[in-house]
Amino acid sequence: MEQTQEKIVEAVKKAAREGKLSCTAARKIAGEFAVAPGVVGKVCDELKIKIKACELGCF
C-alpha cells in the first residue's frame, strides 16, 4: 500500500495546477489506482491541494 500511496501522491502533484485539482482528475486518479475517491482527497488535503469543480460531493 505504501508504494501505491507514493504513486498517488506523484499523480496528484503532476495533475494539480496552481494548487488545485479538478474533481474529474481526482476521480480519474482514484480509478487508475483502484482506490476510493476519499483516498485521493486525503492526499490532496495533506498536500494542501484544493479540489475544484466538485461534481458529486465526493470530496
mmCIF file of the N, C-alpha and C atoms, coordinates in Angstrom:
data_MODEL
# 
_entry.id   MODEL 
# 
loop_
_atom_site.group_PDB 
_atom_site.id 
_atom_site.type_symbol 
_atom_site.label_atom_id 
_atom_site.label_alt_id 
_atom_site.label_comp_id 
_atom_site.label_asym_id 
_atom_site.label_entity_id 
_atom_site.label_seq_id 
_atom_site.pdbx_PDB_ins_code 
_atom_site.Cartn_x 
_atom_site.Cartn_y 
_atom_site.Cartn_z 
_atom_site.occupancy 
_atom_site.B_iso_or_equiv 
_atom_site.pdbx_formal_charge 
_atom_site.auth_seq_id 
_atom_site.auth_comp_id 
_atom_site.auth_asym_id 
_atom_site.auth_atom_id 
_atom_site.pdbx_PDB_model_num 
ATOM 1   N N  . MET A 1 1  ? 0.829   -1.203 0.000   1.00 0.00 ? 1  MET A N  1 
ATOM 2   C CA . MET A 1 1  ? 0.000   0.000  0.000   1.00 0.00 ? 1  MET A CA 1 
ATOM 3   C C  . MET A 1 1  ? 0.866   1.257  0.000   1.00 0.00 ? 1  MET A C  1 
ATOM 4   N N  . GLU A 1 2  ? 1.990   1.210  0.704   1.00 0.00 ? 2  GLU A N  1 
ATOM 5   C CA . GLU A 1 2  ? 2.872   2.386  0.776   1.00 0.00 ? 2  GLU A CA 1 
ATOM 6   C C  . GLU A 1 2  ? 3.332   2.817  -0.611  1.00 0.00 ? 2  GLU A C  1 
ATOM 7   N N  . GLN A 1 3  ? 3.688   1.857  -1.438  1.00 0.00 ? 3  GLN A N  1 
ATOM 8   C CA . GLN A 1 3  ? 4.140   2.176  -2.791  1.00 0.00 ? 3  GLN A CA 1 
ATOM 9   C C  . GLN A 1 3  ? 3.005   2.788  -3.602  1.00 0.00 ? 3  GLN A C  1 
ATOM 10  N N  . THR A 1 4  ? 1.804   2.264  -3.445  1.00 0.00 ? 4  THR A N  1 
ATOM 11  C CA . THR A 1 4  ? 0.638   2.824  -4.124  1.00 0.00 ? 4  THR A CA 1 
ATOM 12  C C  . THR A 1 4  ? 0.394   4.249  -3.654  1.00 0.00 ? 4  THR A C  1 
ATOM 13  N N  . GLN A 1 5  ? 0.496   4.480  -2.353  1.00 0.00 ? 5  GLN A N  1 
ATOM 14  C CA . GLN A 1 5  ? 0.311   5.824  -1.791  1.00 0.00 ? 5  GLN A CA 1 
ATOM 15  C C  . GLN A 1 5  ? 1.297   6.806  -2.425  1.00 0.00 ? 5  GLN A C  1 
ATOM 16  N N  . GLU A 1 6  ? 2.544   6.401  -2.559  1.00 0.00 ? 6  GLU A N  1 
ATOM 17  C CA . GLU A 1 6  ? 3.553   7.269  -3.164  1.00 0.00 ? 6  GLU A CA 1 
ATOM 18  C C  . GLU A 1 6  ? 3.219   7.569  -4.619  1.00 0.00 ? 6  GLU A C  1 
ATOM 19  N N  . LYS A 1 7  ? 2.716   6.583  -5.331  1.00 0.00 ? 7  LYS A N  1 
ATOM 20  C CA . LYS A 1 7  ? 2.341   6.786  -6.735  1.00 0.00 ? 7  LYS A CA 1 
ATOM 21  C C  . LYS A 1 7  ? 1.143   7.727  -6.842  1.00 0.00 ? 7  LYS A C  1 
ATOM 22  N N  . ILE A 1 8  ? 0.204   7.611  -5.905  1.00 0.00 ? 8  ILE A N  1 
ATOM 23  C CA . ILE A 1 8  ? -0.951  8.511  -5.885  1.00 0.00 ? 8  ILE A CA 1 
ATOM 24  C C  . ILE A 1 8  ? -0.482  9.944  -5.627  1.00 0.00 ? 8  ILE A C  1 
ATOM 25  N N  . VAL A 1 9  ? 0.429   10.107 -4.675  1.00 0.00 ? 9  VAL A N  1 
ATOM 26  C CA . VAL A 1 9  ? 0.970   11.440 -4.379  1.00 0.00 ? 9  VAL A CA 1 
ATOM 27  C C  . VAL A 1 9  ? 1.606   12.028 -5.638  1.00 0.00 ? 9  VAL A C  1 
ATOM 28  N N  . GLU A 1 10 ? 2.401   11.254 -6.332  1.00 0.00 ? 10 GLU A N  1 
ATOM 29  C CA . GLU A 1 10 ? 3.050   11.744 -7.551  1.00 0.00 ? 10 GLU A CA 1 
ATOM 30  C C  . GLU A 1 10 ? 2.022   12.091 -8.632  1.00 0.00 ? 10 GLU A C  1 
ATOM 31  N N  . ALA A 1 11 ? 0.994   11.260 -8.781  1.00 0.00 ? 11 ALA A N  1 
ATOM 32  C CA . ALA A 1 11 ? -0.040  11.525 -9.783  1.00 0.00 ? 11 ALA A CA 1 
ATOM 33  C C  . ALA A 1 11 ? -0.805  12.808 -9.456  1.00 0.00 ? 11 ALA A C  1 
ATOM 34  N N  . VAL A 1 12 ? -1.105  13.018 -8.185  1.00 0.00 ? 12 VAL A N  1 
ATOM 35  C CA . VAL A 1 12 ? -1.807  14.235 -7.767  1.00 0.00 ? 12 VAL A CA 1 
ATOM 36  C C  . VAL A 1 12 ? -0.928  15.458 -8.031  1.00 0.00 ? 12 VAL A C  1 
ATOM 37  N N  . LYS A 1 13 ? 0.337   15.380 -7.652  1.00 0.00 ? 13 LYS A N  1 
ATOM 38  C CA . LYS A 1 13 ? 1.250   16.502 -7.878  1.00 0.00 ? 13 LYS A CA 1 
ATOM 39  C C  . LYS A 1 13 ? 1.350   16.830 -9.366  1.00 0.00 ? 13 LYS A C  1 
ATOM 40  N N  . LYS A 1 14 ? 1.414   15.810 -10.190 1.00 0.00 ? 14 LYS A N  1 
ATOM 41  C CA . LYS A 1 14 ? 1.541   16.005 -11.632 1.00 0.00 ? 14 LYS A CA 1 
ATOM 42  C C  . LYS A 1 14 ? 0.274   16.627 -12.226 1.00 0.00 ? 14 LYS A C  1 
ATOM 43  N N  . ALA A 1 15 ? -0.885  16.213 -11.738 1.00 0.00 ? 15 ALA A N  1 
ATOM 44  C CA . ALA A 1 15 ? -2.152  16.674 -12.302 1.00 0.00 ? 15 ALA A CA 1 
ATOM 45  C C  . ALA A 1 15 ? -2.594  18.032 -11.760 1.00 0.00 ? 15 ALA A C  1 
ATOM 46  N N  . ALA A 1 16 ? -2.142  18.390 -10.567 1.00 0.00 ? 16 ALA A N  1 
ATOM 47  C CA . ALA A 1 16 ? -2.583  19.640 -9.935  1.00 0.00 ? 16 ALA A CA 1 
ATOM 48  C C  . ALA A 1 16 ? -1.937  20.835 -10.617 1.00 0.00 ? 16 ALA A C  1 
ATOM 49  N N  . ARG A 1 17 ? -2.735  21.857 -10.795 1.00 0.00 ? 17 ARG A N  1 
ATOM 50  C CA . ARG A 1 17 ? -2.251  23.114 -11.366 1.00 0.00 ? 17 ARG A CA 1 
ATOM 51  C C  . ARG A 1 17 ? -2.556  24.238 -10.393 1.00 0.00 ? 17 ARG A C  1 
ATOM 52  N N  . GLU A 1 18 ? -1.548  24.994 -10.053 1.00 0.00 ? 18 GLU A N  1 
ATOM 53  C CA . GLU A 1 18 ? -1.707  26.147 -9.160  1.00 0.00 ? 18 GLU A CA 1 
ATOM 54  C C  . GLU A 1 18 ? -2.387  25.766 -7.846  1.00 0.00 ? 18 GLU A C  1 
ATOM 55  N N  . GLY A 1 19 ? -2.038  24.588 -7.321  1.00 0.00 ? 19 GLY A N  1 
ATOM 56  C CA . GLY A 1 19 ? -2.582  24.152 -6.039  1.00 0.00 ? 19 GLY A CA 1 
ATOM 57  C C  . GLY A 1 19 ? -4.016  23.679 -6.100  1.00 0.00 ? 19 GLY A C  1 
ATOM 58  N N  . LYS A 1 20 ? -4.498  23.371 -7.297  1.00 0.00 ? 20 LYS A N  1 
ATOM 59  C CA . LYS A 1 20 ? -5.882  22.916 -7.465  1.00 0.00 ? 20 LYS A CA 1 
ATOM 60  C C  . LYS A 1 20 ? -5.932  21.686 -8.365  1.00 0.00 ? 20 LYS A C  1 
ATOM 61  N N  . LEU A 1 21 ? -6.926  20.853 -8.104  1.00 0.00 ? 21 LEU A N  1 
ATOM 62  C CA . LEU A 1 21 ? -7.138  19.637 -8.883  1.00 0.00 ? 21 LEU A CA 1 
ATOM 63  C C  . LEU A 1 21 ? -8.623  19.511 -9.147  1.00 0.00 ? 21 LEU A C  1 
ATOM 64  N N  . SER A 1 22 ? -8.995  19.257 -10.378 1.00 0.00 ? 22 SER A N  1 
ATOM 65  C CA . SER A 1 22 ? -10.426 19.122 -10.683 1.00 0.00 ? 22 SER A CA 1 
ATOM 66  C C  . SER A 1 22 ? -10.969 17.817 -10.114 1.00 0.00 ? 22 SER A C  1 
ATOM 67  N N  . CYS A 1 23 ? -12.238 17.835 -9.834  1.00 0.00 ? 23 CYS A N  1 
ATOM 68  C CA . CYS A 1 23 ? -12.918 16.642 -9.334  1.00 0.00 ? 23 CYS A CA 1 
ATOM 69  C C  . CYS A 1 23 ? -12.759 15.499 -10.340 1.00 0.00 ? 23 CYS A C  1 
ATOM 70  N N  . THR A 1 24 ? -12.906 15.816 -11.606 1.00 0.00 ? 24 THR A N  1 
ATOM 71  C CA . THR A 1 24 ? -12.780 14.800 -12.656 1.00 0.00 ? 24 THR A CA 1 
ATOM 72  C C  . THR A 1 24 ? -11.403 14.142 -12.611 1.00 0.00 ? 24 THR A C  1 
ATOM 73  N N  . ALA A 1 25 ? -10.363 14.964 -12.477 1.00 0.00 ? 25 ALA A N  1 
ATOM 74  C CA . ALA A 1 25 ? -8.998  14.425 -12.424 1.00 0.00 ? 25 ALA A CA 1 
ATOM 75  C C  . ALA A 1 25 ? -8.793  13.589 -11.166 1.00 0.00 ? 25 ALA A C  1 
ATOM 76  N N  . ALA A 1 26 ? -9.338  14.047 -10.045 1.00 0.00 ? 26 ALA A N  1 
ATOM 77  C CA . ALA A 1 26 ? -9.197  13.297 -8.790  1.00 0.00 ? 26 ALA A CA 1 
ATOM 78  C C  . ALA A 1 26 ? -9.876  11.937 -8.893  1.00 0.00 ? 26 ALA A C  1 
ATOM 79  N N  . ARG A 1 27 ? -11.074 11.911 -9.464  1.00 0.00 ? 27 ARG A N  1 
ATOM 80  C CA . ARG A 1 27 ? -11.771 10.629 -9.619  1.00 0.00 ? 27 ARG A CA 1 
ATOM 81  C C  . ARG A 1 27 ? -11.048 9.722  -10.608 1.00 0.00 ? 27 ARG A C  1 
ATOM 82  N N  . LYS A 1 28 ? -10.429 10.301 -11.626 1.00 0.00 ? 28 LYS A N  1 
ATOM 83  C CA . LYS A 1 28 ? -9.660  9.508  -12.591 1.00 0.00 ? 28 LYS A CA 1 
ATOM 84  C C  . LYS A 1 28 ? -8.452  8.861  -11.911 1.00 0.00 ? 28 LYS A C  1 
ATOM 85  N N  . ILE A 1 29 ? -7.757  9.636  -11.081 1.00 0.00 ? 29 ILE A N  1 
ATOM 86  C CA . ILE A 1 29 ? -6.611  9.099  -10.342 1.00 0.00 ? 29 ILE A CA 1 
ATOM 87  C C  . ILE A 1 29 ? -7.067  7.963  -9.426  1.00 0.00 ? 29 ILE A C  1 
ATOM 88  N N  . ALA A 1 30 ? -8.184  8.167  -8.737  1.00 0.00 ? 30 ALA A N  1 
ATOM 89  C CA . ALA A 1 30 ? -8.715  7.115  -7.859  1.00 0.00 ? 30 ALA A CA 1 
ATOM 90  C C  . ALA A 1 30 ? -8.995  5.845  -8.660  1.00 0.00 ? 30 ALA A C  1 
ATOM 91  N N  . GLY A 1 31 ? -9.568  6.000  -9.835  1.00 0.00 ? 31 GLY A N  1 
ATOM 92  C CA . GLY A 1 31 ? -9.865  4.847  -10.684 1.00 0.00 ? 31 GLY A CA 1 
ATOM 93  C C  . GLY A 1 31 ? -8.615  4.144  -11.173 1.00 0.00 ? 31 GLY A C  1 
ATOM 94  N N  . GLU A 1 32 ? -7.601  4.920  -11.538 1.00 0.00 ? 32 GLU A N  1 
ATOM 95  C CA . GLU A 1 32 ? -6.353  4.339  -12.036 1.00 0.00 ? 32 GLU A CA 1 
ATOM 96  C C  . GLU A 1 32 ? -5.668  3.464  -10.984 1.00 0.00 ? 32 GLU A C  1 
ATOM 97  N N  . PHE A 1 33 ? -5.805  3.862  -9.715  1.00 0.00 ? 33 PHE A N  1 
ATOM 98  C CA . PHE A 1 33 ? -5.146  3.123  -8.639  1.00 0.00 ? 33 PHE A CA 1 
ATOM 99  C C  . PHE A 1 33 ? -6.111  2.234  -7.857  1.00 0.00 ? 33 PHE A C  1 
ATOM 100 N N  . ALA A 1 34 ? -7.349  2.151  -8.339  1.00 0.00 ? 34 ALA A N  1 
ATOM 101 C CA . ALA A 1 34 ? -8.383  1.299  -7.722  1.00 0.00 ? 34 ALA A CA 1 
ATOM 102 C C  . ALA A 1 34 ? -8.534  1.581  -6.227  1.00 0.00 ? 34 ALA A C  1 
ATOM 103 N N  . VAL A 1 35 ? -8.624  2.877  -5.892  1.00 0.00 ? 35 VAL A N  1 
ATOM 104 C CA . VAL A 1 35 ? -8.849  3.284  -4.507  1.00 0.00 ? 35 VAL A CA 1 
ATOM 105 C C  . VAL A 1 35 ? -10.101 4.167  -4.452  1.00 0.00 ? 35 VAL A C  1 
ATOM 106 N N  . ALA A 1 36 ? -10.638 4.323  -3.276  1.00 0.00 ? 36 ALA A N  1 
ATOM 107 C CA . ALA A 1 36 ? -11.801 5.185  -3.091  1.00 0.00 ? 36 ALA A CA 1 
ATOM 108 C C  . ALA A 1 36 ? -11.402 6.641  -3.344  1.00 0.00 ? 36 ALA A C  1 
ATOM 109 N N  . PRO A 1 37 ? -12.320 7.456  -3.856  1.00 0.00 ? 37 PRO A N  1 
ATOM 110 C CA . PRO A 1 37 ? -12.012 8.872  -4.073  1.00 0.00 ? 37 PRO A CA 1 
ATOM 111 C C  . PRO A 1 37 ? -11.523 9.571  -2.809  1.00 0.00 ? 37 PRO A C  1 
ATOM 112 N N  . GLY A 1 38 ? -11.983 9.122  -1.649  1.00 0.00 ? 38 GLY A N  1 
ATOM 113 C CA . GLY A 1 38 ? -11.553 9.716  -0.392  1.00 0.00 ? 38 GLY A CA 1 
ATOM 114 C C  . GLY A 1 38 ? -10.060 9.584  -0.146  1.00 0.00 ? 38 GLY A C  1 
ATOM 115 N N  . VAL A 1 39 ? -9.452  8.543  -0.680  1.00 0.00 ? 39 VAL A N  1 
ATOM 116 C CA . VAL A 1 39 ? -8.002  8.359  -0.536  1.00 0.00 ? 39 VAL A CA 1 
ATOM 117 C C  . VAL A 1 39 ? -7.275  9.484  -1.274  1.00 0.00 ? 39 VAL A C  1 
ATOM 118 N N  . VAL A 1 40 ? -7.739  9.786  -2.478  1.00 0.00 ? 40 VAL A N  1 
ATOM 119 C CA . VAL A 1 40 ? -7.147  10.879 -3.246  1.00 0.00 ? 40 VAL A CA 1 
ATOM 120 C C  . VAL A 1 40 ? -7.426  12.208 -2.542  1.00 0.00 ? 40 VAL A C  1 
ATOM 121 N N  . GLY A 1 41 ? -8.618  12.351 -1.999  1.00 0.00 ? 41 GLY A N  1 
ATOM 122 C CA . GLY A 1 41 ? -8.962  13.556 -1.252  1.00 0.00 ? 41 GLY A CA 1 
ATOM 123 C C  . GLY A 1 41 ? -8.045  13.773 -0.062  1.00 0.00 ? 41 GLY A C  1 
ATOM 124 N N  . LYS A 1 42 ? -7.722  12.698 0.629   1.00 0.00 ? 42 LYS A N  1 
ATOM 125 C CA . LYS A 1 42 ? -6.823  12.793 1.787   1.00 0.00 ? 42 LYS A CA 1 
ATOM 126 C C  . LYS A 1 42 ? -5.427  13.220 1.346   1.00 0.00 ? 42 LYS A C  1 
ATOM 127 N N  . VAL A 1 43 ? -4.957  12.663 0.238   1.00 0.00 ? 43 VAL A N  1 
ATOM 128 C CA . VAL A 1 43 ? -3.656  13.054 -0.298  1.00 0.00 ? 43 VAL A CA 1 
ATOM 129 C C  . VAL A 1 43 ? -3.670  14.550 -0.640  1.00 0.00 ? 43 VAL A C  1 
ATOM 130 N N  . CYS A 1 44 ? -4.750  14.995 -1.253  1.00 0.00 ? 44 CYS A N  1 
ATOM 131 C CA . CYS A 1 44 ? -4.863  16.418 -1.593  1.00 0.00 ? 44 CYS A CA 1 
ATOM 132 C C  . CYS A 1 44 ? -4.835  17.280 -0.335  1.00 0.00 ? 44 CYS A C  1 
ATOM 133 N N  . ASP A 1 45 ? -5.534  16.843 0.699   1.00 0.00 ? 45 ASP A N  1 
ATOM 134 C CA . ASP A 1 45 ? -5.513  17.585 1.970   1.00 0.00 ? 45 ASP A CA 1 
ATOM 135 C C  . ASP A 1 45 ? -4.097  17.681 2.509   1.00 0.00 ? 45 ASP A C  1 
ATOM 136 N N  . GLU A 1 46 ? -3.382  16.579 2.489   1.00 0.00 ? 46 GLU A N  1 
ATOM 137 C CA . GLU A 1 46 ? -2.020  16.552 3.015   1.00 0.00 ? 46 GLU A CA 1 
ATOM 138 C C  . GLU A 1 46 ? -1.082  17.453 2.214   1.00 0.00 ? 46 GLU A C  1 
ATOM 139 N N  . LEU A 1 47 ? -1.349  17.560 0.905   1.00 0.00 ? 47 LEU A N  1 
ATOM 140 C CA . LEU A 1 47 ? -0.505  18.382 0.038   1.00 0.00 ? 47 LEU A CA 1 
ATOM 141 C C  . LEU A 1 47 ? -1.023  19.815 -0.081  1.00 0.00 ? 47 LEU A C  1 
ATOM 142 N N  . LYS A 1 48 ? -2.112  20.123 0.623   1.00 0.00 ? 48 LYS A N  1 
ATOM 143 C CA . LYS A 1 48 ? -2.730  21.459 0.573   1.00 0.00 ? 48 LYS A CA 1 
ATOM 144 C C  . LYS A 1 48 ? -3.204  21.809 -0.836  1.00 0.00 ? 48 LYS A C  1 
ATOM 145 N N  . ILE A 1 49 ? -3.737  20.794 -1.530  1.00 0.00 ? 49 ILE A N  1 
ATOM 146 C CA . ILE A 1 49 ? -4.283  20.985 -2.868  1.00 0.00 ? 49 ILE A CA 1 
ATOM 147 C C  . ILE A 1 49 ? -5.804  20.981 -2.759  1.00 0.00 ? 49 ILE A C  1 
ATOM 148 N N  . LYS A 1 50 ? -6.426  21.980 -3.343  1.00 0.00 ? 50 LYS A N  1 
ATOM 149 C CA . LYS A 1 50 ? -7.877  22.107 -3.281  1.00 0.00 ? 50 LYS A CA 1 
ATOM 150 C C  . LYS A 1 50 ? -8.521  21.372 -4.452  1.00 0.00 ? 50 LYS A C  1 
ATOM 151 N N  . ILE A 1 51 ? -9.648  20.721 -4.170  1.00 0.00 ? 51 ILE A N  1 
ATOM 152 C CA . ILE A 1 51 ? -10.450 20.086 -5.223  1.00 0.00 ? 51 ILE A CA 1 
ATOM 153 C C  . ILE A 1 51 ? -11.392 21.156 -5.752  1.00 0.00 ? 51 ILE A C  1 
ATOM 154 N N  . LYS A 1 52 ? -11.386 21.338 -7.077  1.00 0.00 ? 52 LYS A N  1 
ATOM 155 C CA . LYS A 1 52 ? -12.272 22.338 -7.672  1.00 0.00 ? 52 LYS A CA 1 
ATOM 156 C C  . LYS A 1 52 ? -13.302 21.668 -8.568  1.00 0.00 ? 52 LYS A C  1 
ATOM 157 N N  . ALA A 1 53 ? -14.379 22.358 -8.787  1.00 0.00 ? 53 ALA A N  1 
ATOM 158 C CA . ALA A 1 53 ? -15.457 21.884 -9.670  1.00 0.00 ? 53 ALA A CA 1 
ATOM 159 C C  . ALA A 1 53 ? -15.957 20.498 -9.248  1.00 0.00 ? 53 ALA A C  1 
ATOM 160 N N  . CYS A 1 54 ? -16.186 20.323 -7.955  1.00 0.00 ? 54 CYS A N  1 
ATOM 161 C CA . CYS A 1 54 ? -16.639 19.025 -7.460  1.00 0.00 ? 54 CYS A CA 1 
ATOM 162 C C  . CYS A 1 54 ? -18.025 18.728 -8.021  1.00 0.00 ? 54 CYS A C  1 
ATOM 163 N N  . GLU A 1 55 ? -18.180 17.554 -8.577  1.00 0.00 ? 55 GLU A N  1 
ATOM 164 C CA . GLU A 1 55 ? -19.398 17.187 -9.278  1.00 0.00 ? 55 GLU A CA 1 
ATOM 165 C C  . GLU A 1 55 ? -20.342 16.327 -8.449  1.00 0.00 ? 55 GLU A C  1 
ATOM 166 N N  . LEU A 1 56 ? -19.809 15.512 -7.575  1.00 0.00 ? 56 LEU A N  1 
ATOM 167 C CA . LEU A 1 56 ? -20.644 14.540 -6.870  1.00 0.00 ? 56 LEU A CA 1 
ATOM 168 C C  . LEU A 1 56 ? -20.608 14.680 -5.356  1.00 0.00 ? 56 LEU A C  1 
ATOM 169 N N  . GLY A 1 57 ? -19.844 15.628 -4.861  1.00 0.00 ? 57 GLY A N  1 
ATOM 170 C CA . GLY A 1 57 ? -19.719 15.775 -3.411  1.00 0.00 ? 57 GLY A CA 1 
ATOM 171 C C  . GLY A 1 57 ? -18.846 14.705 -2.783  1.00 0.00 ? 57 GLY A C  1 
ATOM 172 N N  . CYS A 1 58 ? -17.977 14.080 -3.571  1.00 0.00 ? 58 CYS A N  1 
ATOM 173 C CA . CYS A 1 58 ? -17.090 13.025 -3.053  1.00 0.00 ? 58 CYS A CA 1 
ATOM 174 C C  . CYS A 1 58 ? -15.998 13.598 -2.172  1.00 0.00 ? 58 CYS A C  1 
ATOM 175 N N  . PHE A 1 59 ? -15.671 14.862 -2.398  1.00 0.00 ? 59 PHE A N  1 
ATOM 176 C CA . PHE A 1 59 ? -14.537 15.459 -1.707  1.00 0.00 ? 59 PHE A CA 1 
ATOM 177 C C  . PHE A 1 59 ? -15.075 16.531 -0.818  1.00 0.00 ? 59 PHE A C  1 
# 
